[in-house]
């Protein structure tokens, strides 16, 4: 599972795309309060460990793209998206 937080109120959709197979999965977003949202998505081990996290606004425009590489991360797979 990949999870994190968003602090930008314009983010309405989070999609995670793997580099190994090109699979895109839409994350579930849970509104906590005002600008603070949690997101999570289940990923399969065969999707590899490198992902793009892509955020969109209500109009479907990309707001932010962040690339993560879980091979280089030794702790958690939590990603904060603040832009």
C-alpha positions in Angstrom: 0.0 0.0 0.0 1.2 3.5 -0.9 -0.2 6.3 1.3 0.3 9.9 2.1 -1.3 13.3 2.6 -2.3 16.2 0.5 -2.3 19.8 1.7 -3.4 21.5 -1.4 -7.2 22.0 -1.5 -7.2 22.0 -5.3 -6.1 18.3 -5.5 -9.2 16.3 -6.2 -7.7 13.1 -7.6 -4.5 11.2 -7.0 -3.2 8.5 -9.5 -0.2 6.3 -8.9 1.5 4.9 -12.1 4.3 2.3 -11.9 7.3 2.4 -14.1 7.6 -1.4 -14.5 4.3 -2.2 -16.2 2.7 1.3 -16.7 -0.3 0.4 -14.6 -2.2 3.4 -13.2 -4.3 3.1 -10.1 -6.5 5.8 -8.6 -6.0 6.4 -4.9 -8.8 6.7 -2.4 -8.8 10.2 -0.9 -10.2 10.8 2.6 -10.9 14.3 3.7 -9.9 15.0 7.3 -10.4 18.7 7.5 -10.0 21.8 5.3 -6.8 21.3 3.3 -5.7 18.1 5.0 -6.5 14.9 3.1 -5.2 11.3 3.4 -4.8 9.2 0.3 -4.0 5.5 -0.2 -3.8 3.0 -3.0 -3.1 -0.7 -3.0 -0.2 -1.7 -5.3 1.0 -5.2 -6.3 4.6 -6.3 -5.8 4.9 -7.0 -9.5 4.5 -3.3 -10.2 8.0 -2.7 -9.0 9.2 0.0 -6.7 9.3 3.2 -8.8 6.1 5.2 -9.1 4.8 8.5 -10.3 2.2 10.1 -8.1 0.1 12.4 -10.2 -2.5 14.8 -8.8 -5.4 16.5 -10.7 -7.8 19.3 -10.0 -11.6 19.3 -10.7 -11.0 20.1 -14.4 -8.8 17.1 -14.8 -5.6 19.2 -15.2 -2.4 17.9 -13.7 -1.3 19.9 -10.7 1.7 18.0 -9.5 3.8 14.9 -10.3 6.2 13.4 -7.9 8.4 10.4 -8.7 9.3 8.1 -5.8 11.6 5.1 -5.7 10.9 2.7 -2.9 14.2 1.0 -3.5 15.9 4.1 -2.1 13.4 4.5 0.8 14.2 2.5 3.9 11.3 3.5 6.1 7.7 4.1 5.0 5.9 4.4 1.7 4.1 7.6 2.8 4.4 10.5 0.5 3.4 14.1 1.3 2.1 16.2 -1.6 2.1 19.9 -0.7 2.1 21.7 -4.1 
